Amino acid sequence: MPHIKNPILPGFNPDPSILRVGEDFYIATSTFEWFPGVQIHHSKDLVNWKLITRPLDRVSQLNMYGINPSGGIWAPCLSYADGIYYLVYTNTKVGVGAIGKQTAFKDTPNYLVTAEKIIGPWSEPVYLNSSGFDPSLFHDDDGRKWLVNMLWDYRINKHAFAGILLQEYDPKQEKLVGEIKNIFKGTDLEVTEGPHLYKRGGWYYLLTAEGGTSYEHAVTLARSKKIDGPYEVHPKNPVLTSVKDRVGLKQAVAQKKDLTPYLHAGLQKSGHASICEWKGNEWIMAHLCGRPLPGTIYCPLGRETSLQRVEWKDDGWLYAAAGKPELEVDFSGSNVENERKNESFTDFDEEKLPLEFQTLRMPLEDKLSLSERKGFVRLYGQESLVSRFNQTLIARRAENFTFYAETCLEFSPKDFNTMAGLLVRYDDGNQYYLRLSKDDNGSSSLGILVYDRKRFTMPVQPEPAIAGGRVYLAVQMVYNRIQFYYSIDKKNWRSIGPILEAKVLSDDYVQPMGFTGMFVGIACQDMNGTKHYADFDYLLYKETEKFKI
């Protein structure tokens, strides 16, 4: 039987939208400010998942120039009908901070793109609406199509998450038509979002996320005989949550006490789910989750994707088979070998970057070259590592609590405004950067730049001089400890700087709140505006058990 070890998509992979087409399974997840937009993974057995495409790969589909951290792509929905794949998504412009009213307004344009093949090419976007985020497209069995999305209410005296809107979509006119109806105001769990519609046995089922995308998160299910309601709530709601005692949890959160007595062990933050059929009454629920560092509330890997087995019972309701989120899940069927690899080596010999790499907000275009020096990636420096506009940076997700990453840098900095190196990053205000630059004496020097809740420090003083222009850089994370290293010959390594805290790079630490996760990458800056470049020979990432060096 397929034996699932959760999370099946480790690292920053939130808001999963699962889709079955024949014997193929797909999951689309949010990418926020990282470009290209939306990740789509594929599997045939539920155990082994492969990243196959990022459909929003053109600025005409996704323009995130200047967008706030944790803005951009929120909660895409992937669906299939009439031989066409449909993808709806929000490009959130304003409003992270955002469970409360710190920012009041949210600009949330929702779009639709289509493709005949899952790997594309994907169409130019069709604008849908801007009334809220988390759009989802439902294809009814009578051929009509319906869009649902949450409604955002900015007013001080109103709940911000104001319900789920429904409106018909006309594919011929490529626009929403007809009356807009608020079909579900949510339950007392509140923070109603992430809607998906399904139909089974003459019932319309509305699946939503509630409780907020942190430790109080939950999956709510409601149903109605009519698509526009009224909807009745599941008698055992929520159908999935990591919360064992909600009253106790709320009190502990308010009093800033230990949360663990009120939570199930294992996967936390379980919510924002979608479902598809497996076999008969046995279905699959994909949901986001978080794994905190042991003994803490901090989840630096971000919100990840897990699968649970759910079952339709005789009362017409869906139930989680285990009653709670499980780290290991068995589905009916044949045994499947887990082929997950815990190491990735990129030597930059190919014509394109591997899919695992993304850039910030916009494509790099001519600021990145894999051809000017074969076997290297050449990065042309642009603005600072806190710029929301023109950054030269490529990065991949951290997927493990214990990992090691290494690169080889060849770079001749001109002055202190030119730099290049290896970083671990959550967002603009929370990141660690081991960088080579030039000091006032004209020597190349190696130092660390730290952003911790936007507070900037340089903990290595004095910075060691580096001769020759070629240096090996490495970083190791072991749970809450992050340590940088460097070497001139790749044989003799030295640690540099203090041991840094991984919790700084987590949703639960950043201010205002964030929705992404830890990335490991390489970068180049030229704040003089001359586009001075750096060459990187490779990037190694692998899971480890202890400090390597």
C-alpha positions as CSV (number, residue, x, y, z in Angstrom):
1,M,0.0,0.0,0.0
2,P,1.2,3.6,-0.6
3,H,2.8,4.6,2.7
4,I,3.0,8.4,3.1
5,K,5.6,10.1,5.2
6,N,4.5,13.6,5.8
7,P,5.1,16.3,4.7
8,I,5.1,15.0,1.1
9,L,6.2,18.5,-0.1
10,P,8.8,19.6,2.6
11,G,9.8,23.2,2.9
12,F,7.8,26.2,1.8
13,N,4.9,24.7,-0.1
14,P,1.6,26.1,1.4
15,D,-2.0,26.2,0.4
16,P,-2.1,22.9,-1.6
17,S,-4.7,22.5,-4.4
18,I,-4.8,18.8,-5.3
19,L,-6.2,17.6,-8.6
20,R,-6.7,14.2,-10.1
21,V,-6.8,13.7,-13.9
22,G,-7.0,10.0,-14.8
23,E,-4.1,8.3,-13.0
24,D,-2.2,11.5,-12.5
25,F,-2.2,13.6,-9.4
26,Y,-1.1,17.3,-9.3
27,I,-0.7,19.7,-6.4
28,A,-0.4,23.5,-6.9
29,T,1.0,25.6,-4.1
30,S,1.6,29.3,-3.3
31,T,4.9,31.0,-4.1
32,F,4.2,34.5,-2.7
33,E,7.0,36.9,-3.9
34,W,9.1,34.3,-5.5
35,F,9.2,34.1,-9.4
36,P,8.1,32.2,-11.5
37,G,4.8,31.9,-9.7
38,V,2.9,28.8,-8.5
39,Q,4.6,25.4,-8.0
40,I,3.0,22.3,-9.6
41,H,4.1,18.9,-8.4
42,H,3.1,15.6,-10.1
43,S,2.7,12.0,-8.8
44,K,1.2,8.8,-9.9
45,D,1.5,7.0,-6.5
46,L,1.0,9.7,-3.8
47,V,4.4,8.8,-2.4
48,N,6.8,10.3,-4.9
49,W,6.2,13.9,-6.0
50,K,8.2,15.8,-8.6
51,L,8.2,19.5,-9.4
52,I,7.2,19.7,-13.1
53,T,6.4,23.3,-13.8
54,R,5.9,26.9,-12.6
55,P,3.2,28.2,-15.0
56,L,3.4,31.9,-14.3
57,D,6.7,32.4,-15.9
58,R,6.1,35.7,-17.7
59,V,5.7,39.3,-16.3
60,S,2.6,39.6,-18.4
61,Q,1.1,36.9,-16.2
62,L,2.7,37.9,-12.9
63,N,4.1,41.4,-12.3
64,M,5.4,41.6,-8.7
65,Y,7.8,44.6,-9.1
66,G,8.0,46.3,-5.7
67,I,5.6,44.0,-4.0
68,N,5.7,43.6,-0.2
69,P,7.3,40.6,1.5
70,S,4.7,37.8,1.6
71,G,2.7,39.5,-1.1
72,G,2.3,38.0,-4.6
73,I,0.8,34.6,-5.2
74,W,-1.7,33.5,-2.6
75,A,-3.5,30.2,-2.7
76,P,-3.8,29.1,-6.3
77,C,-6.5,26.6,-7.4
78,L,-5.8,24.1,-10.1
79,S,-8.8,22.4,-11.9
80,Y,-9.5,20.5,-15.1
81,A,-12.6,20.3,-17.4
82,D,-13.3,19.8,-21.1
83,G,-9.7,18.9,-21.8
84,I,-8.4,22.2,-20.3
85,Y,-6.4,22.9,-17.2
86,Y,-7.5,26.0,-15.3
87,L,-5.4,27.9,-12.8
88,V,-6.8,30.8,-10.7
89,Y,-4.7,32.8,-8.4
90,T,-4.3,36.1,-6.5
91,N,-1.5,38.5,-7.0
92,T,-1.7,40.3,-3.6
93,K,-0.4,43.8,-3.8
94,V,-0.9,45.1,-0.3
95,G,-1.7,43.9,3.1
96,V,0.6,41.5,4.9
97,G,0.2,41.9,8.6
98,A,-3.0,41.0,7.9
99,I,-5.1,38.8,10.2
100,G,-5.9,42.0,12.0
101,K,-6.4,45.5,10.6
102,Q,-2.9,46.8,10.7
103,T,-3.0,47.5,7.0
104,A,-6.8,47.8,6.6
105,F,-6.9,47.5,2.8
106,K,-5.9,44.6,0.6
107,D,-5.5,44.9,-3.1
108,T,-6.2,41.4,-4.3
109,P,-6.6,41.1,-8.1
110,N,-7.6,37.5,-9.1
111,Y,-6.8,36.0,-12.5
112,L,-7.3,32.9,-14.6
113,V,-4.9,31.2,-16.9
114,T,-5.5,28.0,-19.0
115,A,-3.4,25.3,-20.8
116,E,-4.1,22.2,-22.8
117,K,-1.1,20.5,-21.1
118,I,-0.1,20.8,-17.5
119,I,3.4,21.9,-18.4
120,G,2.1,24.6,-20.6
121,P,2.3,26.9,-22.4
122,W,-0.1,28.7,-20.2
123,S,-2.3,31.5,-21.5
124,E,-2.2,35.2,-20.8
125,P,-4.3,36.0,-17.7
126,V,-8.0,36.8,-17.6
127,Y,-8.9,39.3,-14.9
128,L,-11.7,38.0,-12.6
129,N,-12.2,40.3,-9.6
130,S,-10.5,41.9,-6.6
131,S,-13.0,41.5,-3.8
132,G,-10.8,39.1,-1.8
133,F,-8.2,36.4,-2.1
134,D,-8.1,32.6,-2.4
135,P,-10.1,32.2,-5.6
136,S,-11.3,28.7,-6.6
137,L,-13.0,27.6,-9.8
138,F,-15.7,24.9,-9.7
139,H,-16.9,23.1,-12.8
140,D,-20.5,21.9,-12.2
141,D,-21.9,18.8,-13.9
142,D,-24.3,20.9,-16.0
143,G,-21.4,22.6,-17.7
144,R,-21.6,25.9,-15.7
145,K,-18.5,27.3,-13.9
146,W,-18.5,29.1,-10.6
147,L,-15.8,31.2,-8.9
148,V,-15.6,31.4,-5.1
149,N,-13.3,33.6,-3.1
150,M,-13.2,35.0,0.4
151,L,-14.4,38.5,0.9
152,W,-12.1,41.0,2.6
153,D,-13.7,43.8,4.8
154,Y,-11.4,46.6,5.7
155,R,-13.8,48.3,8.1
156,I,-12.7,48.6,11.8
157,N,-16.1,47.5,13.2
158,K,-16.4,44.4,10.9
159,H,-14.7,41.0,10.8
160,A,-12.0,41.2,8.1
161,F,-12.9,37.7,6.8
162,A,-16.4,38.5,5.8
163,G,-17.5,35.3,4.0
164,I,-17.3,33.3,0.8
165,L,-18.5,34.9,-2.4
166,L,-20.0,33.0,-5.3
167,Q,-20.3,34.2,-8.9
168,E,-20.7,32.4,-12.3
169,Y,-17.8,32.5,-14.8
170,D,-18.6,32.5,-18.5
171,P,-15.7,31.0,-20.4
172,K,-17.0,32.3,-23.8
173,Q,-17.0,35.9,-22.6
174,E,-14.0,35.3,-20.3
175,K,-15.5,37.1,-17.4
176,L,-17.7,36.8,-14.3
177,V,-21.4,37.2,-14.9
178,G,-24.6,37.3,-12.9
179,E,-25.3,38.0,-9.3
180,I,-22.6,37.9,-6.6
181,K,-23.8,36.1,-3.5
182,N,-22.2,35.6,0.0
183,I,-22.9,31.9,0.5
184,F,-21.1,31.2,3.7
185,K,-20.2,33.5,6.6
186,G,-18.1,30.8,8.4
187,T,-18.3,29.3,11.8
188,D,-17.2,30.5,15.3
189,L,-13.7,29.4,14.3
190,E,-13.6,32.6,12.2
191,V,-11.0,33.7,9.6
192,T,-12.9,31.9,6.9
193,E,-10.8,31.6,3.7
194,G,-9.4,29.1,1.2
195,P,-12.8,27.9,-0.3
196,H,-13.2,25.0,-2.6
197,L,-16.5,23.6,-4.0
198,Y,-17.1,19.9,-4.7
199,K,-20.3,17.9,-5.7
200,R,-21.1,14.4,-4.6
201,G,-24.4,12.5,-4.3
202,G,-26.5,15.6,-5.1
203,W,-24.8,17.7,-2.5
204,Y,-22.6,20.7,-2.9
205,Y,-19.7,20.6,-0.4
206,L,-17.9,23.8,0.5
207,L,-14.4,23.2,2.1
208,T,-12.8,26.2,3.8
209,A,-9.9,27.1,6.0
210,E,-10.7,28.7,9.3
211,G,-8.9,29.8,12.5
212,G,-6.0,31.6,10.8
213,T,-3.0,30.1,9.2
214,S,-1.1,29.4,12.5
215,Y,-1.6,27.1,15.4
216,E,-5.4,27.5,15.5
217,H,-5.8,26.5,11.9
218,A,-8.6,24.1,10.9
219,V,-10.5,22.6,7.9
220,T,-14.2,23.3,7.9
221,L,-16.7,21.4,5.7
222,A,-20.3,22.5,4.9
223,R,-22.9,21.3,2.4
224,S,-26.0,22.4,0.6
225,K,-28.5,21.0,-2.0
226,K,-28.1,24.3,-3.8
227,I,-24.8,25.8,-4.9
228,D,-25.8,29.2,-3.4
229,G,-26.8,27.7,-0.1
230,P,-27.8,27.8,2.6
231,Y,-24.9,25.6,3.8
232,E,-25.1,23.4,6.9
233,V,-21.8,22.7,8.8
234,H,-20.3,19.3,9.4
235,P,-21.7,17.8,12.7
236,K,-18.1,17.1,13.9
237,N,-16.5,20.2,12.6
238,P,-13.6,20.9,12.1
239,V,-12.9,17.9,9.9
240,L,-9.1,18.3,10.4
241,T,-7.1,20.4,12.8
242,S,-3.9,20.1,15.0
243,V,-5.8,21.5,17.9
244,K,-6.8,19.2,20.8
245,D,-8.3,21.8,23.1
246,R,-9.3,25.0,21.4
247,V,-10.4,26.9,24.5
248,G,-7.2,26.1,26.2
249,L,-5.1,27.0,23.2
250,K,-6.7,30.4,22.8
251,Q,-6.0,31.1,26.4
252,A,-2.4,30.0,26.1
253,V,-1.9,32.1,23.0
254,A,-3.3,35.2,24.7
255,Q,-1.2,34.6,27.8
256,K,1.9,33.6,25.8
257,K,2.1,30.2,27.6
258,D,3.2,26.8,26.3
259,L,0.9,25.7,23.5
260,T,1.8,22.0,23.4
261,P,-0.7,20.7,26.0
262,Y,-3.5,21.9,23.7
263,L,-2.2,20.5,20.4
264,H,-1.9,17.0,19.0
265,A,1.6,15.7,18.7
266,G,3.3,15.9,15.3
267,L,2.1,18.1,12.4
268,Q,1.0,21.6,13.5
269,K,-1.0,24.4,11.8
270,S,-3.1,21.9,9.8
271,G,-5.6,23.6,7.6
272,H,-6.2,25.1,4.1
273,A,-7.1,21.8,2.5
274,S,-8.4,20.4,-0.8
275,I,-9.6,16.9,-1.7
276,C,-9.7,14.4,-4.6
277,E,-10.8,10.9,-5.1
278,W,-8.5,7.9,-4.4
279,K,-10.6,4.8,-4.5
280,G,-14.4,4.7,-3.9
281,N,-15.2,6.3,-0.5
282,E,-11.5,6.7,0.3
283,W,-10.4,10.1,-0.7
284,I,-7.2,12.2,-0.3
285,M,-7.0,15.4,1.6
286,A,-4.0,17.7,0.9
287,H,-3.4,20.3,3.6
288,L,-0.8,22.7,4.8
289,C,1.0,22.1,8.0
290,G,4.0,23.3,10.0
291,R,6.8,21.5,11.8
292,P,8.2,23.6,14.7
293,L,11.8,23.3,15.9
294,P,11.8,21.0,18.8
295,G,10.7,22.7,22.0
296,T,9.6,25.9,20.2
297,I,6.8,27.4,18.2
298,Y,9.0,28.4,15.3
299,C,8.7,26.8,11.9
300,P,11.6,28.1,9.8
301,L,10.9,25.6,6.9
302,G,7.6,27.4,6.4
303,R,4.2,25.9,5.8
304,E,4.5,22.5,4.1
305,T,2.1,20.1,2.3
306,S,0.9,16.8,3.8
307,L,-1.7,14.2,2.8
308,Q,-4.3,12.6,5.0
309,R,-6.7,9.7,4.2
310,V,-10.3,10.8,4.5
311,E,-13.5,8.7,4.1
312,W,-17.1,9.3,3.1
313,K,-19.5,7.8,5.6
314,D,-23.1,6.7,5.3
315,D,-24.3,10.1,6.7
316,G,-22.9,11.8,3.6
317,W,-20.1,13.5,5.4
318,L,-16.4,13.3,5.0
319,Y,-14.2,12.3,8.0
320,A,-10.5,12.2,8.6
321,A,-9.6,8.5,8.9
322,A,-7.3,9.0,11.9
323,G,-9.3,11.9,13.4
324,K,-6.3,14.1,13.4
325,P,-3.2,14.9,11.2
326,E,-0.8,12.0,11.0
327,L,2.9,12.0,10.2
328,E,2.6,8.6,8.5
329,V,-0.5,7.6,6.5
330,D,-1.4,4.4,4.6
331,F,-3.7,4.4,1.6
332,S,-5.1,1.2,0.0
333,G,-3.3,-0.2,-2.9
334,S,0.1,-1.7,-3.8
335,N,3.3,-1.0,-2.0
336,V,5.3,2.0,-3.4
337,E,9.0,2.7,-2.8
338,N,9.9,6.2,-1.6
339,E,12.4,7.6,-4.0
340,R,12.9,11.0,-2.3
341,K,16.5,12.3,-2.5
342,N,18.1,14.2,0.3
343,E,20.8,15.8,-1.8
344,S,20.9,18.2,-4.8
345,F,24.1,19.2,-6.7
346,T,23.7,22.0,-9.3
347,D,26.8,22.5,-11.4
348,F,25.3,25.1,-13.7
349,D,26.3,23.1,-16.8
350,E,22.8,23.2,-18.4
351,E,21.2,25.9,-20.6
352,K,18.5,26.6,-18.0
353,L,18.4,26.8,-14.2
354,P,16.9,23.8,-12.5
355,L,13.2,24.2,-11.6
356,E,14.1,24.3,-7.9
357,F,15.6,27.8,-8.2
358,Q,13.5,31.0,-8.1
359,T,14.2,34.7,-8.2
360,L,12.7,37.5,-6.2
361,R,9.6,39.2,-7.6
362,M,10.8,39.4,-11.2
363,P,12.8,37.3,-13.8
364,L,16.5,38.2,-13.9
365,E,16.7,38.0,-17.7
366,D,20.0,39.5,-18.8
367,K,21.2,39.8,-15.2
368,L,21.9,36.0,-15.2
369,S,23.9,34.0,-17.7
370,L,24.7,30.3,-18.0
371,S,26.5,30.7,-21.3
372,E,29.1,33.5,-20.8
373,R,31.3,31.2,-18.8
374,K,30.5,27.5,-19.3
375,G,30.0,25.5,-16.1
376,F,29.3,28.7,-14.0
377,V,26.3,30.9,-13.4
378,R,27.2,34.6,-13.8
379,L,25.1,37.0,-11.7
380,Y,25.2,40.7,-12.6
381,G,24.9,42.8,-9.4
382,Q,22.0,45.2,-8.9
383,E,20.4,46.7,-5.9
384,S,20.8,45.8,-2.2
385,L,19.6,42.6,-0.5
386,V,16.6,44.5,0.9
387,S,15.5,46.0,-2.4
388,R,11.9,45.1,-3.5
389,F,12.7,45.9,-7.1
390,N,15.9,44.8,-8.8
391,Q,17.7,42.1,-6.8
392,T,20.1,39.6,-8.4
393,L,19.5,36.5,-6.3
394,I,18.6,32.8,-7.0
395,A,17.6,30.5,-4.3
396,R,16.0,27.2,-3.4
397,R,13.9,26.0,-0.5
398,A,15.4,24.6,2.7
399,E,13.6,21.3,3.3
400,N,15.3,19.9,6.4
401,F,16.0,20.9,10.0
402,T,19.6,19.7,9.4
403,F,21.2,20.6,6.1
404,Y,24.5,21.7,4.6
405,A,24.9,24.0,1.6
406,E,28.1,24.9,-0.2
407,T,29.1,27.0,-3.2
408,C,32.3,28.2,-4.9
409,L,32.5,31.9,-5.7
410,E,34.9,33.7,-8.0
411,F,34.5,37.5,-7.6
412,S,36.7,40.6,-7.6
413,P,34.8,43.3,-5.7
414,K,35.5,46.9,-6.7
415,D,34.6,48.5,-3.3
416,F,32.3,48.1,-0.3
417,N,29.2,48.6,-2.5
418,T,29.9,45.5,-4.6
419,M,29.5,42.1,-2.9
420,A,28.5,38.5,-3.6
421,G,28.0,35.4,-1.6
422,L,25.8,32.7,0.0
423,L,22.7,33.5,2.0
424,V,19.9,31.9,4.0
425,R,16.8,34.1,3.8
426,Y,13.2,34.4,5.0
427,D,12.5,37.9,3.6
428,D,14.0,41.4,3.3
429,G,14.0,42.0,7.1
430,N,15.1,38.5,8.2
431,Q,18.2,37.0,6.5
432,Y,21.8,36.0,7.0
433,Y,24.3,36.7,4.2
434,L,28.0,35.5,4.0
435,R,29.4,37.9,1.5
436,L,32.7,38.8,-0.1
437,S,33.3,42.5,-0.5
438,K,36.2,45.0,-0.4
439,D,37.4,47.0,2.6
440,D,38.8,50.6,2.7
441,N,42.3,49.1,2.5
442,G,41.6,47.7,-0.9
443,S,41.5,44.1,0.3
444,S,38.8,41.6,-0.5
445,S,37.2,40.7,2.8
446,L,34.6,38.2,4.0
447,G,31.9,39.2,6.4
448,I,28.3,38.4,7.5
449,L,25.3,40.7,7.1
450,V,22.4,40.0,9.5
451,Y,18.9,41.3,9.3
452,D,16.8,40.4,12.4
453,R,13.3,41.9,12.4
454,K,14.8,44.6,10.1
455,R,17.6,45.4,12.5
456,F,20.9,45.4,10.6
457,T,24.2,44.1,12.1
458,M,27.6,43.0,10.9
459,P,28.8,40.5,13.6
460,V,32.3,39.7,12.1
461,Q,34.8,42.4,13.0
462,P,37.4,42.6,11.7
463,E,36.6,40.8,8.5
464,P,39.2,38.3,7.3
465,A,41.0,39.2,4.1
466,I,40.6,36.8,1.2
467,A,43.3,36.7,-1.5
468,G,43.0,35.4,-5.0
469,G,39.3,36.1,-5.8
470,R,38.2,32.4,-5.4
471,V,36.6,31.2,-2.2
472,Y,34.4,28.3,-1.0
473,L,31.4,29.3,1.1
474,A,29.2,27.0,3.2
475,V,26.4,27.1,5.7
476,Q,25.1,24.4,8.1
477,M,21.8,24.3,9.9
478,V,21.2,22.0,12.8
479,Y,17.8,22.7,14.2
480,N,18.0,26.2,15.7
481,R,21.7,26.7,15.0
482,I,23.1,28.2,11.8
483,Q,26.8,28.4,11.2
484,F,28.7,29.8,8.2
485,Y,32.1,28.5,7.0
486,Y,34.7,29.4,4.3
487,S,37.7,27.8,2.7
488,I,40.3,28.8,0.2
489,D,41.2,25.3,-1.0
490,K,38.0,23.3,-0.2
491,K,40.0,21.2,2.2
492,N,40.7,23.4,5.2
493,W,37.5,25.0,6.5
494,R,37.1,27.7,9.1
495,S,33.9,28.8,10.8
496,I,33.1,32.5,10.5
497,G,30.9,34.6,12.7
498,P,28.6,33.5,15.6
499,I,26.1,30.7,15.7
500,L,22.9,32.3,14.4
501,E,19.3,31.3,15.3
502,A,17.2,29.6,12.6
503,K,14.0,30.7,14.4
504,V,14.6,34.3,13.0
505,L,13.8,32.9,9.6
506,S,10.3,31.7,10.4
507,D,6.7,32.9,10.0
508,D,6.3,32.8,13.7
509,Y,9.1,35.3,14.4
510,V,9.0,37.9,11.7
511,Q,7.2,41.2,12.2
512,P,4.7,41.8,10.7
513,M,3.7,38.2,10.2
514,G,4.9,36.4,7.1
515,F,3.7,33.4,5.0
516,T,6.8,32.1,3.3
517,G,9.8,30.0,4.6
518,M,13.6,29.6,4.5
519,F,15.5,29.7,1.3
520,V,19.2,29.0,0.6
521,G,20.8,30.9,-2.3
522,I,23.5,32.9,-4.0
523,A,23.5,36.6,-4.8
524,C,25.4,39.5,-6.2
525,Q,25.0,43.2,-5.5
526,D,26.4,46.3,-7.2
527,M,25.0,49.3,-5.5
528,N,27.1,51.6,-7.7
529,G,24.9,50.7,-10.6
530,T,27.7,49.4,-12.9
531,K,26.4,45.8,-13.0
532,H,29.6,44.2,-11.7
533,Y,29.3,40.4,-11.9
534,A,30.2,37.3,-9.8
535,D,30.6,33.7,-11.0
536,F,29.4,30.7,-9.0
537,D,30.7,27.2,-9.9
538,Y,28.0,25.1,-8.2
539,L,25.5,24.9,-5.4
540,L,25.3,21.8,-3.2
541,Y,22.4,21.2,-0.8
542,K,22.0,18.1,1.3
543,E,20.4,16.8,4.5
544,T,22.9,16.1,7.3
545,E,22.8,14.7,10.8
546,K,25.4,16.9,12.5
547,F,27.9,19.7,11.8
548,K,29.9,18.8,8.8
549,I,33.1,20.7,9.6
